[in-house]
Amino acid sequence: MQIKEVAQEGLKRGYKVTYDAAEIEERIEKRLAELAKTVRLPGFRPGKVPLGLLRKRYGPSVLGEILEQVVEEGSRKVINEHELKPALRPKVEVTSFDEGKDLEFSIDLEILPEVPEVDLSAIELVRYTAEVDEERVRRSLENLAKAQRQYEAPEEPRPVQEGDQVVIDFTGYRDGEAFEGGSAENLPVVIGSGSMLPGFEEGLVGKRPGDGFRLELTVPEDHPNKDLAGRQLVFEGTVKEVRAPKPLAIDDELAKAYGFEKLEELEKAIRERLEQEYRQRAREKMKRQLLDHLAETYAFEVPQGMVDLEFDTIWKQLTEEMERSGTSFEDTGKTEEELRKEYRDIAERRVRLGLILSEIGNRNQIKVEADELQQAMIREAQRYPGREREVFDFFRNNPGALEQLRAPLFEDKVVDFIFELARIRDEKVSVEELFEEPEDEEDAVAGAKAAAKAAAEVEAAESAKGEG
């Protein structure tokens, strides 16, 4: 076998590999001899089938098997001898081969770049903190009370008004025909809750028990039922009861409805939940600072193949969302070309940050342990009650899906490791400031997927070298 480097430009590498015809023939004969020991053909004893007959019957399949072996072997040897770390699976193409002649094939690939070492102790970050105020606790209690609110018939009969609960029967029609899922009996609806189609609840205001109603409504374009989205519907029905809301009760009985003995215990739980929410938001903002710092400080060439894959994922999500919402490129105020450029820059940023985080993790031997991955699988399975076994089997049989679980765990561990070494300054802000979105809403997160890809490819390269 001969290996010749034919291209080297940036991160791109190209090689030509040649196997002599004699070597290919030798491998074919050796494989046919192995088959001869086990193959049974009419008229011949085991192990006595002539080689010529075996070649005639099994030659094409053996040739294909040998070609696959030598191409894989040659690719691995190229990677090992040149100490390459492929960014993605190399592109292999047979360029010349006829039976009895030399085999030539090309290997084109991009390698992972040399990622500069990051001085973690020089990173300066601000951790924003906000205090939980009594007003927010009170509003949370009111929202919980509203969810448990009771309704009763008003002292004096009156028309439906905002905040009332009405009990209705109705049938929905599309093009004059009743449609599936468009009818209900004894349905309680709170006026102003937004639980029905836009205009439905408003159309009941002013009605009295026993009144009929007929509503002509247009279903929003973004309605989850695509068969109904944008369609004109008619609803005909009757108001059966009108119930007025009882005053909100914020007391021990409310606490018991949520599993607590005393109101004070419920208030404490609310404060703790809000504090956790604030801490999580503070971490997200600090992570944003970190990623911005890394992106602005460390510039290096990244494999365009990885950028292409990341861009394709982003673009697919964008176009699918535009299709669902009925949005055009004109609606965004930008041309398709401008958006493609913008999102390709985002993809390149994600890949670069992913490589940086991956390198930091590898240099510091940060790994996702088996029990951590197992816990992530359990959490994911719990989202599908009754189908837990199906979810576990899916992850076990789909390495790519399992990697999507590993990715955010790996990224979080690396980010937390950086936080431990970085210089962090605390700064108190208001809750509004804490949750304020930056003007630039571009997803600055490294992209757990991009980081995982980078880490996975590094591991794959090391594995390939080891196999050689």
C-alpha positions, 0 to 999 in steps of 0.5 A: 500500500502506498500513501501520498498526500495530494492536498493541504490547505488550512484544515483540509487534507487530501490523500491518494492511497494505492493497493497493488493488484497483486496484494488485492489478488492475494487477499481474494485468494486467501478469502476464497480458501477460507470459504472452501473449508466450509462451503458445500456444493453438490458433487463436492465434499467439504473442503474439496470445491475447486478454487475456480468454481468458488471464484466463479460463484463467490468472486464478486461478493468476495471482491466487494468484501475485500475492497471494503476492508482495504478502503477502511484499512487504508483510511485508518492508516492515513489517519494514524500515520499522519496523526490526524484528528478528523472533524467529520467522517472522511470522504472516500472515493474509489478513483481507479480499479478494474479486476486484476489492476491496482486499486486507487482511492482518494481520502478527503477530510478536514481536521480539528484545529489547534484550539488555543489554551484558555487562561480561565483565571483571567476571565472576569464575570458578573453574577447578577443577584435579585431579592425575592420581594413580598409583592411577587410572593403575594402575586404568586399566592393570588395566582395559586388562589385563582387556580383553586377559585370557586364559583357560585350562582349570583344572588340576583340573576344577571347577564354574563360578565368578565370573570364569570364561569359559564356552563355551556353546550355547543356544536361547531360547524365547518362549511356547514358540517359539524366537525370532530372535536368541535362540540361539548356539553356542560363545559365550564368556561371562565370568561377572560381565561383565553381557553377558547378560540379568540372571540368565543368568550367575548361572544358570551358576555351579556348572555343569560341562562337559557340564552342561545348563541351563534358565533362566527370565528376565524381560527388563528393561522398558528392553531395547532390543528392544521385542518382548522388553522385559518378556517371560518367556523360557526359555533351554535349553543346554549348558556346553561348556567352563569356562576360568579367568582367567589372572593379569593381565599388565601389561607391555610385551606389554600395551602392544604390544596397544594399539599402544605399544612399552613399558609406560611409553609406555602409562602416559604415554598414559593420564596424558595422556588423564586430564589431558585428561578433567580439563581438559574437566570443569573447563571444563564446571564453569566454563561452568556458573558462567558461565551461572549468572552470566549467568542471575542477573545479566541479566533481560529479557523473551524472546519467548514464541514461542521459549520455546514452541518450546524447551519443546516440544522439551524436553517431547517428549524428556521424555515419550518417555523416560518412555514408553521407561522406563515412568515415569509423572508419579506416579513423579516425585513431581510432577504434570504441571502442576508438571513443565510449569511447571518445564520451561517455566522451563528453556526460558525460561532457555535462550532468555535465555542463548541470546540473551545468548551470541548478542548477545556473539558478534555484538557481537564479530564471532564467527562459525563459519567455513566450514572449521570447519563442514566439519570438524564435518561430517567428524566427524559423517560418520565416525560412519557408516562407509560412509555418509559421502556420504549424511551430507554430502548430508543436511546440504547438503539440510537447513539446519536440520540444518546449523544444529544442527552450527553451534550448538555450535561458535558457543557454544563460540567465544563461551564461550572468548572470554568466558573470555579476558576474565573473571577466572579463579581456579584452585583445586585439588580432588580428582578426586571433587570435580571430577566431583561432580554438582551437586544441581540436575541441571537442564540449565544449559547455554544450549542450543546450539540455543537460541543458534543459533536466536537468532543465526539469527533475528538474521541472518534479520532483517538479511537481510530488511532488506537485501533490502528 
